[in-house]
Amino acid sequence: MNRRDLIKYSLSGITAGTALNAVSKASFFEKLSSNAELLTDSDNDENYWELVKSQFSFEKGLYYFNNASLGPSPKMVVESTNQFRALLDGFPSKYMWGGWKEEVEATRQKAATMFGADTEEIALIHNTTEGMNLIAFSMDLKPGDEVILSDHEHTSAVIPWKYWQETKGIKLVRPTLPILPGSEDEIVEVYRKAITSRTKVISMVHGTNTNGMILPVKAISIMAHKQGILVAVDAAQTGGTFQIDLHDLDCDFYAACGHKFMYSPKGMGVFYAKKASQKYLKPLIVSNPYYTDKSIRRLENYNSRNYPELLGLGSAIDFYNLIGGEKREQRLYELKTHLREALSDDRFIFKTPADDKMSCAIHTVEVKGKKVADVKKSLFDNYKIDCRPMSSHGLNGVRISLSAFITKGDVDYLAGALKAI
């Protein structure tokens, strides 16, 4: 379908799901249509991306380069989530106990399509941390068994293994990843050397939160599976950036959050479990349907939950589709090139691999001769630029998150500020 057809399809799906009265639905549809019409421009120029940026309501004067910490939601996602919330409060028992069953499943289907998975492989959870806890909690490991976790894993992906498994006598193997690897093979080799006959699980990040390095999940999964090793992936920093096909990646488990680059309401996540690997998983929370529902839904059975936020995740995926996954991915690589060219002189050191296979939306940059804490403070105090300072692993750099609402003008403003500093 062409872009205009896709917009109509996405919007009709949103408005059908809200079950609003005729007057409210017409008003809501008008608002969404007026926003979406801005995204019909077929030209991939700066005017188009300025219109995309206009769909976000940032604080006046703020330049937001901190999407890897927490992302915003566009207006249409805020609108739809608020409409869902109003419906819930208007008839609480109806919508909490089954009134939105079809809409929940529609959201699951949207997430499955976005990530190249089957509907029966997707659970709708709260965040990546929950997903990593679910995996670490579920594994039936024995004293002396080993789990590989690189030194660039996020603490929320390491602590679950420490809490649920290390206390049982499981050994956590922590290999060191190169900051600027020359190739994907160099990373694969790190994992290859860490594997022993006792290795049962490789728990790995897809995109590091430290310097935005993308790890070769597919190559590592293929290597691991040949030796009967499960692969669990922390995808907090990759969902919504480049296009992802989980069947192609071939990992066993994949935990992504919706509230970073997917722009969903806060506290929503997508959890993938390969059908053949679901047998290893046990839910963190159980309630009545546990004994009757053997599907992947048993992992998200919280009895009551915040359904407006969950359905808002569906609206966020609609917004992702309005732009298009391929177009969005190309834009992030275009901004990456623009950023690296703008900071190409010898006053700056990129601590993120340049190869497009090994980085996309996140870039860590050191300003020579400056402490990162001072650079971060100056960027915000003097230029109202929000980004994240990274001091671990000897990085001493500001972490810059590129996103669909970032324009080249924003990148130029950031580059100018860094040069002035």
N, C-alpha and C positions, 0 to 999 in steps of 0.2 A: 504494500500500500504506500501511497505517497504521503508526504508530511501532513498535508491538510486532512487526509483521511485518518491518519494516525491520531491527530489532535481530536477530531470528532469522536473517534473510537474511545480514546482515553477519557475524555470529558463525559461521554455518555455513561461509561462505566462508573465514574465517580458519582454522578448525580443519581444514577439508578440505585447505587448502594446506599445513599443517604436516607432514602424513604421519607423525604421531606413532603410537607403538604404542597399543593400545586403552586401557591403564591411564593413560598419560600424557595422551592426548587427552581422556579423561573428566575428569581433574583440571584440565586447562587450560581446558576448556569451562566447568567449574563456576566457576572463577575469573572468567572473562570474563563469564559470565552474571550472576554476583552483582554485578559492577561495572555491567554494562549495565542491569540491572533498576532501578538507581538513576535512570537517564535516561528512564524511561518516563512520568514525571510530565507530564501534558499542560498543567499550569498554568505559565505563564511568570512565576513569582514568584521571590523571592530564595532560597527553600528549594531550588528546582530548581537554581539556579546555584551554591549552596553544595555541592550534590551533585556537580555537574560539577567544581568546584574540588577536591573530595575525591579525584578520580581522578588528581591530580598529587601527587608526593612532594617538596614543597619543604623546604628546610632550615628548621628550627624558627625561627619568628619573622620569617622573610623575607617582605617585601612586594615582589613582582616586577613592576615596570613597565618592563622592559627587553626585551620580546619582539622589538622591532625590531632588536636586536643579535643575540640568539640565544634561541630558544624551548625550552621543556621538552617532554618526551614524556610522555603519560599512561601510567598503569600498564599498560593493555592493550597499548600499543605496545612498552613495555619488555619485557613478558612474551613477546610473540610474537617480537620480535627475538632475545631470548635463546634461545628455543626453536629458532629457525632456526639460530642460531649453534651450538647443541649438536648439531643434526642434521648440519651441515656438518663439524664436527670429528669426528663419529662415522663419517663415510664421505666424506672430503674429495673424492676424484676423482669420485664419483657426482654430488654436488650442485654442484660447480664446473663440470663439463663436461656440462651438459644435463639433469641430474636435476630442475631447477626451471624448465624451459623454459615449461611451462604456467603456473606461478605468476608468472613474470616477465611474461608476456603478460597475465595477469589484472590485474597491477598497472598495466600500461600502459593497459588498458581503463578501470580506475578513474580514472586521472589524466585520460584523454581525456574521460570523462563529466563529471568535476568541472569541467573548463575549457571545456566546450562545443566539443570538437574531435573529429576522427576518430582512431582508433587509429594509422593510418598517418601521422599528423602529430605524433606524440609520441615523443621520445627521452628515456630516463631517464639523466640525467647526474649530476654531483656537486654542482654549485651554480650560482648565477647567474653568477659570475665565469667559469666554464668556458664557459657559454653565450655570454657577450659576447665572449670570446676566439675562440670558434668562428666567430661572425659576422664579427668584424673581420679574422680571418685569411683567411676565405674570399673576401672581396670582391675582384674583379679590377678595381681602380681604376687610373687613369692620372694622372701628374703634372698638377696643376691641378684635378683633380676635388675636390669638396667634400663633407664630412660634417658635419652639424649636430649639435652636442652642447650642451645648455643649461648654464648655470653651476651648476645644481643636480644634475648627474649625479654618481653615486658614483664615487670614484676607480677602483674596479674595473671600471667601465664606460667610463672615459676612457682609462686606461693601455693597454688592448688596441689602441685605435685609434692611439694615439701610437706604440706599438711596431711594429704590423704595417703601418700605412699612412702615418703622418706622415713616416716616414723615407724613403718612396718619393716624396715631394713632394706628398702629398695635403694639402689645406688643411682644418684643423679649425675650423669656425665656431662660436663660443661666445656665443650671444645670452644676455641677462640676463632672467630671469623675475621678475615681481613677487612679493614675499613674500605679499601679501594681495590677489590679483586680485579685481576686482569681479564678474567673470563668466568662464566658460570661453572666451568669444569673445576676451577680452583675451589669454589664453594662446595661442590659435590665431593671433592676429594677430602675436605675437612670432615664431612660426615662419614665418608667411607672409612677413614682412619679411626673414627670414634666407635664404630660398630664392633662388637665382640659377640661371642656365642651366647652371651646372657642378655643382649639387647632385645627388648620386647616392643618398645615404642620410641619413635622419633617425634617429639613435640617441637614444631618449628613455626617461626613467624613467616608470613608471606612477604610482608613489607615491614622493615624495621622502623620502629618509632624514633630511633636514635638519629639515623642519617638517611632514611628513606630507601635503603638498599633492598631490592627485590630478590628474593631467593628462588632458585629453580625447583619449585615444588614437584613438578612432573618428573624430572630426572631423579630426584631423591626418592620419590614414591616408587618408581620402577626399580631402583636399586634395592630399596628396603623390602618390597614385596617378594623379591626373589629369595629373600632370607627369612620370610615369615614375620616381618616386622610391620607393625601398624604405624600409620603416619597421621598425626593430628596437626591441624594448621590454625594458627592465630591470624585471622584476616582482618583485624581491626582497621588497618591502614590501607587496605586495597579495595574493599567493596565500594563500587561507585566511581572508581578511577578508570582503570583500563578494563576491557571486556574479559570476563572470566567464564570459562567452560569447565565446570567441576568434573564432568565425566572425562574430559581430556586430561585434566591435572591428575586424576586417578588417586588422590589422597583418600583416606578413610573418613576423616572428620574435618569439618571446616566451620569455624566460628567467626561470624562477622557482625559488626555493629551497624545499625542503621543511622546513628546520629552523628556520624562524621561526614564522609563524602557522599553518602546517600541522601542526606538532608531530611531524614525522617524526624518525627517527634522524639524527644529524648527518652532513653530507656527502652529502646526497641532493637532487637537483634535477629539475625538469621542464622540458624544452625543446620548444617548439612551432615548427614550420615549416609554413606554408601549402603545400599540395601544389604549387601552381604556382610557388612560390618555392624549393623544395628544390633545384632545379637550380643555384642559386648557391652551395650549401654544400659544403665539403670537410672531411673529418674531421681533427681535430687529431692523432689517433693512428690508425695503420693496422696491421692484421695480416691473417692469411691470408684470412678471408672477404670482405675488401674487394672483390676482383675478381668475386665471385659474388653478394654481397648488395647490391643497389642500393636497398634500402628505407631508411627513415630510421634503421634500426638500425645502419647503417654508421657513424653518428656516435657511437655508444656502445660500439664494439667495443674494449674494453680488454684482451681475451684472458682475463685473470682479474680478478675484482672482488669487492667485498664484498657478496655476495648477501643475507646476513641484513639488512643495512641497507636494501637495495633493497626486499626484501619487507616490511620494517618500514614503509617508505613506504606500501605498500598497506594495512597495518593502520592507519596514521595517517589515511588517507582513509576507512577504515571508521569510525573514531572521528568524523571530520567528518560523515559521513552519519548516525551515530547521533543526533547533535544535530539535524542538518539545516542545509543551507546558508542557507536563508531565515531560520530562527530564529536562527542564529549572527550573520548580518548585522544583523538587527533588534536583537539584544542589543548589538552594538558601537555602533550609533547611539544606543541608549538610554543606554549608559554615557557616550557622548560628551556628550549633553545634560546628564546628571547632573554630569559633571565641569565643564562650562562654567558651570552654575548655581552649583555649589559655590565656584567661583573668579570670581564675577561682580563683585566689588567692585573699586575702582580701584587696589588694590595690585598687581594682576596684569594682564599684557598677553598675550593670546593671539597668537602669531605664526603661527597656522594658520588658514586660511579656515574660516568657520563653516558655509558652505553644504555640505549633505550630498553634493552632486555633486563637491565639491572637497576633502573630507576624510572620514576614517572612523576608523581605529584609532589613528593617531599624532597627538599634539598637543604642540606646543612652547609653553611658558609662561615668560614672564619675570617674576621678582619684582622690582618696582621698587626701584631703589637698591641692589641686591645683585649681585655678580659670580656668574655661573653656577657657576663652580668651587667657590665657597664654599657655594652652595645645595646642590649635589650632595653635597659632603662632609658637610654638616650633616644632610641627609636620611638618608644611610647611617649615619653615626656615632651619631646620636641616635635614629633611628627605624627603622633597618634597612630602608630603602626603596631599592631599586636602580632607577635610571633613568640616562639618558644626558645629559651636558651637551652643548649645542650652542652653539658660539661663532662659527662661520662665518656669513657673510652678515649680520653684525650682529645675530644672533638673541639671544645672551646669555640663553638659556632652557633649562630642563630638558625633554628629550624624554620624554613619557609615552606608553607603549604600553599600549593597552587590549586585553584578550583575553578569551576565553570563560571562563577561570578567575578573572577579576577580578570581585569582587562590588561592590555599591554601598557596602557597609561598608568595603571596601578603599579605594574612591575617597574616602569620607568621612575615613578615616584619613590618606590622602595630603593632602587639602585642609587638614585640621587642622594637619598638620606644616608645610605651606607657610605657613599663616597665622601659626603660631608663629614661624617663621623671619623 
